[in-house]
């Protein structure tokens, strides 16, 4: 596994939002976008496909897990939680379910209590 090094880069203020949007539209980080551009400019080999995330496959696996949450046994849920090959979102899917859905009034009460606690 290759190590990463943090780097500060200064770019035009008009370019940054467009670059972020470009990276977001392709499902990659701005860092990986810049790294790929530098690799291309330097003629450095691309990382192996194992280093890349297949976002479509990850989304399909997450959807399949979400569809089967009701039938999942506690043992299966524990195995999924510890499956390091799954994206973190898929591993945590369904872990924080309230006993019953909260009403709008209950949510408002919780917000009010939080703000009271925070601001007095």
C-alpha positions as a Python dict, from the first residue, in 0.01 Angstrom:
ca = {
    (1, 'X'): (0, 0, 0),
    (2, 'X'): (130, 342, -93),
    (3, 'X'): (151, 613, 170),
    (4, 'X'): (-7, 952, 115),
    (5, 'X'): (151, 1289, 189),
    (6, 'X'): (-41, 1606, 265),
    (7, 'X'): (30, 1897, 30),
    (8, 'X'): (-90, 2255, 26),
    (9, 'X'): (-167, 2385, -323),
    (10, 'X'): (-267, 2738, -418),
    (11, 'X'): (-502, 2775, -716),
    (12, 'X'): (-722, 3044, -866),
    (13, 'X'): (-1040, 3110, -662),
    (14, 'X'): (-1256, 3068, -973),
    (15, 'X'): (-1104, 2730, -1057),
    (16, 'X'): (-1154, 2565, -717),
    (17, 'X'): (-1537, 2545, -714),
    (18, 'X'): (-1538, 2419, -1072),
    (19, 'X'): (-1273, 2158, -990),
    (20, 'X'): (-1469, 2041, -685),
    (21, 'X'): (-1786, 2014, -894),
    (22, 'X'): (-1598, 1822, -1164),
    (23, 'X'): (-1457, 1576, -908),
    (24, 'X'): (-1795, 1536, -734),
    (25, 'X'): (-1968, 1463, -1066),
    (26, 'X'): (-1719, 1183, -1126),
    (27, 'X'): (-1745, 1042, -773),
    (28, 'X'): (-1382, 1106, -684),
    (29, 'X'): (-1206, 1333, -440),
    (30, 'X'): (-1032, 1648, -554),
    (31, 'X'): (-706, 1500, -425),
    (32, 'X'): (-738, 1190, -642),
    (33, 'X'): (-832, 1407, -941),
    (34, 'X'): (-515, 1615, -896),
    (35, 'X'): (-307, 1303, -834),
    (36, 'X'): (-436, 1142, -1154),
    (37, 'X'): (-356, 1459, -1352),
    (38, 'X'): (-2, 1462, -1211),
    (39, 'X'): (43, 1091, -1284),
    (40, 'X'): (-63, 1155, -1644),
    (41, 'X'): (169, 1453, -1681),
    (42, 'X'): (462, 1261, -1533),
    (43, 'X'): (393, 939, -1723),
    (44, 'X'): (357, 745, -1396),
    (45, 'X'): (158, 422, -1412),
    (46, 'X'): (-200, 440, -1294),
    (47, 'X'): (-287, 272, -965),
    (48, 'X'): (-423, -80, -1000),
    (49, 'X'): (-798, -128, -1029),
    (50, 'X'): (-789, -274, -676),
    (51, 'X'): (-697, 75, -552),
    (52, 'X'): (-1003, 230, -719),
    (53, 'X'): (-1357, 219, -580),
    (54, 'X'): (-1626, 86, -812),
    (55, 'X'): (-1904, 324, -702),
    (56, 'X'): (-2174, 157, -911),
    (57, 'X'): (-2100, -185, -761),
    (58, 'X'): (-2090, -32, -410),
    (59, 'X'): (-2429, 135, -467),
    (60, 'X'): (-2578, -191, -596),
    (61, 'X'): (-2449, -385, -293),
    (62, 'X'): (-2585, -119, -57),
    (63, 'X'): (-2927, -131, -227),
    (64, 'X'): (-2933, -511, -200),
    (65, 'X'): (-2850, -489, 171),
    (66, 'X'): (-3118, -225, 230),
    (67, 'X'): (-3378, -446, 59),
    (68, 'X'): (-3299, -738, 293),
    (69, 'X'): (-3268, -553, 625),
    (70, 'X'): (-3600, -680, 760),
    (71, 'X'): (-3503, -1046, 714),
    (72, 'X'): (-3146, -1006, 841),
    (73, 'X'): (-3058, -1209, 1151),
    (74, 'X'): (-2847, -1059, 1432),
    (75, 'X'): (-2557, -1284, 1324),
    (76, 'X'): (-2582, -1164, 963),
    (77, 'X'): (-2597, -801, 1080),
    (78, 'X'): (-2285, -854, 1293),
    (79, 'X'): (-2103, -1016, 1000),
    (80, 'X'): (-2200, -726, 771),
    (81, 'X'): (-2086, -471, 1030),
    (82, 'X'): (-1742, -637, 1038),
    (83, 'X'): (-1713, -692, 661),
    (84, 'X'): (-1426, -458, 566),
    (85, 'X'): (-1493, -510, 194),
    (86, 'X'): (-1820, -315, 220),
    (87, 'X'): (-1833, 66, 213),
    (88, 'X'): (-1885, 212, 562),
    (89, 'X'): (-2235, 329, 470),
    (90, 'X'): (-2339, -24, 375),
    (91, 'X'): (-2186, -166, 692),
    (92, 'X'): (-2375, 78, 914),
    (93, 'X'): (-2703, 61, 720),
    (94, 'X'): (-2995, 10, 958),
    (95, 'X'): (-2787, 36, 1276),
    (96, 'X'): (-2950, 352, 1410),
    (97, 'X'): (-3321, 290, 1370),
    (98, 'X'): (-3553, 452, 1625),
    (99, 'X'): (-3815, 228, 1788),
    (100, 'X'): (-4084, 424, 1605),
    (101, 'X'): (-4064, 713, 1361),
    (102, 'X'): (-4067, 1051, 1534),
    (103, 'X'): (-4348, 1295, 1463),
    (104, 'X'): (-4275, 1649, 1348),
    (105, 'X'): (-4376, 1774, 1694),
    (106, 'X'): (-4133, 1535, 1864),
    (107, 'X'): (-3853, 1647, 1630),
    (108, 'X'): (-3933, 2011, 1708),
    (109, 'X'): (-3919, 1933, 2082),
    (110, 'X'): (-3581, 1764, 2041),
    (111, 'X'): (-3446, 2061, 1843),
    (112, 'X'): (-3573, 2302, 2109),
    (113, 'X'): (-3414, 2098, 2390),
    (114, 'X'): (-3085, 2086, 2202),
    (115, 'X'): (-3085, 2462, 2140),
    (116, 'X'): (-3176, 2529, 2504),
    (117, 'X'): (-2886, 2311, 2613),
    (118, 'X'): (-2647, 2472, 2368),
    (119, 'X'): (-2740, 2839, 2413),
    (120, 'X'): (-2915, 2840, 2750),
}
